[in-house]
Amino acid sequence: MTPKISARDVSVFYGAKQAIDHVSIDVDQDNVLAFIGPSGCGKSTFLRTLNRMNDTVASARVSGEILLDGEDIYASGMDVVQLRARVGMVFQKPNPFPKSIYENVAYGPRIHGLATARADLDALVEQSLRRAGLWDEVKDRLTDSGTALSGGQQQRLCIARAIAVDPEVILMDEPCSALDPIATAKIEELIHELKGRYAIVIVTHNMQQAARVSQQTAFFHLGQLVEFGRTGDIFTNPREERTRDYITGRYG
Ligand SMILES: Nc1ncnc2c1ncn2[C@@H]1O[C@H](COP(=O)(O)OP(=O)(O)OP(=O)(O)O)[C@@H](O)[C@H]1O
């Protein structure tokens, strides 16, 4: 199977400090891939290279190659706005726009010209909220502010917002770390439902979560990709000592 994203020999520097050290990895189409590793090992930094979110950090410099469907996303002609629609992102802290629930979801399709007629936009908003498992909770209050929802609902709204522009990949950077266990379980359920429709990459500190939601796991340490494989193998039979030490809680 051709990978959805292929990262080759990727390094990232913040000024003189190297945060990612020659990482190569493929993201498959039909999988959930989890990035795990101790704090500061570079999980978020690497995740953010996959849709050029590091462009927003002045000191960040990326080398190597990242191909999306075989196309170099760092090529000079790449439209970064379009790229971030194709490779959407959900952040640690839910960050809905200070606008209505409807507008949070409709904004992206409108600026990308995916729906112009009101009825089409309404249908797209409903479909996105349904896929994000939020429709039944908000259908009678679409004009309320997105920021008035609970944290878990806000995170699902952010997922609906990412889905609305018809992405191919969804990057999730610790999407449950600000949520309680019930809201977390809902997001995990949602990840199961979204799997197959979108390639999903999730950064998580929670190893049980990685084991529950992902089919593949990548373990990072000090900017290096130490081990990458099937989640079951990584957690039950890791090849590398550093992976074993981490998953058994010897450091972290
Ligand atoms: N904007 C930045 N400017 C300078 N250094 C940064 C920046 N962002 C991250 N770093 C550094 O890069 C390294 C990797 O950080 P990163 O946040 O990617 O790790 P992480 O594994 O996601 O950590 P955590 O699990 O704590 O979120 C760390 O040493 C961090 O201090």
The ligand as an SDF file (V2000), in Angstrom:
LIG
                    3D

 31 33  0  0  0  0  0  0  0  0999 V2000
    8.7730   26.9870   19.8250 N   0  0  0  0  0  0  0  0  0  0  0  0
    9.8670   26.4020   20.3140 C   0  0  0  0  0  0  0  0  0  0  0  0
   11.0200   27.0680   20.4110 N   0  0  0  0  0  0  0  0  0  0  0  0
   12.1300   26.4850   20.9080 C   0  0  0  0  0  0  0  0  0  0  0  0
   12.1940   25.2010   21.3150 N   0  0  0  0  0  0  0  0  0  0  0  0
   11.0740   24.4790   21.2350 C   0  0  0  0  0  0  0  0  0  0  0  0
    9.8460   25.0320   20.7230 C   0  0  0  0  0  0  0  0  0  0  0  0
    8.8980   24.0590   20.7690 N   0  0  0  0  0  0  0  0  0  0  0  0
    9.4910   22.9620   21.2720 C   0  0  0  0  0  0  0  0  0  0  0  0
   10.7910   23.2030   21.5440 N   0  0  0  0  0  0  0  0  0  0  0  0
   11.7680   22.2490   22.0920 C   0  0  0  0  0  0  0  0  0  0  0  0
   11.8470   21.1320   21.2180 O   0  0  0  0  0  0  0  0  0  0  0  0
   11.9190   19.9240   21.9670 C   0  0  0  0  0  0  0  0  0  0  0  0
   10.7540   19.0160   21.5960 C   0  0  0  0  0  0  0  0  0  0  0  0
    9.5420   19.6030   22.0740 O   0  0  0  0  0  0  0  0  0  0  0  0
    8.1200   19.0230   21.7320 P   0  0  0  0  0  0  0  0  0  0  0  0
    7.1130   19.9340   22.3260 O   0  0  0  0  0  0  0  0  0  0  0  0
    8.0410   18.7120   20.3080 O   0  0  0  0  0  0  0  0  0  0  0  0
    8.1660   17.6530   22.5430 O   0  0  0  0  0  0  0  0  0  0  0  0
    6.9940   16.7080   23.0000 P   0  0  0  0  0  0  0  0  0  0  0  0
    7.5370   15.3390   22.9620 O   0  0  0  0  0  0  0  0  0  0  0  0
    5.7760   16.9820   22.2070 O   0  0  0  0  0  0  0  0  0  0  0  0
    6.7970   17.1830   24.5010 O   0  0  0  0  0  0  0  0  0  0  0  0
    5.4890   17.1790   25.4070 P   0  0  0  0  0  0  0  0  0  0  0  0
    5.0930   15.7460   25.4800 O   0  0  0  0  0  0  0  0  0  0  0  0
    5.9940   17.7210   26.7200 O   0  0  0  0  0  0  0  0  0  0  0  0
    4.4820   18.0480   24.7390 O   0  0  0  0  0  0  0  0  0  0  0  0
   11.9330   20.3100   23.4330 C   0  0  0  0  0  0  0  0  0  0  0  0
   13.2670   20.3690   23.8530 O   0  0  0  0  0  0  0  0  0  0  0  0
   11.3210   21.6950   23.4330 C   0  0  0  0  0  0  0  0  0  0  0  0
   11.7970   22.4660   24.4810 O   0  0  0  0  0  0  0  0  0  0  0  0
  1  2  1  0
  2  3  1  0
  2  7  2  0
  3  4  2  0
  4  5  1  0
  5  6  2  0
  6  7  1  0
  6 10  1  0
  7  8  1  0
  8  9  2  0
  9 10  1  0
 10 11  1  0
 11 12  1  0
 11 30  1  0
 12 13  1  0
 13 14  1  0
 13 28  1  0
 14 15  1  0
 15 16  1  0
 16 17  2  0
 16 18  1  0
 16 19  1  0
 19 20  1  0
 20 21  2  0
 20 22  1  0
 20 23  1  0
 23 24  1  0
 24 25  2  0
 24 26  1  0
 24 27  1  0
 28 29  1  0
 28 30  1  0
 30 31  1  0
M  END
$$$$
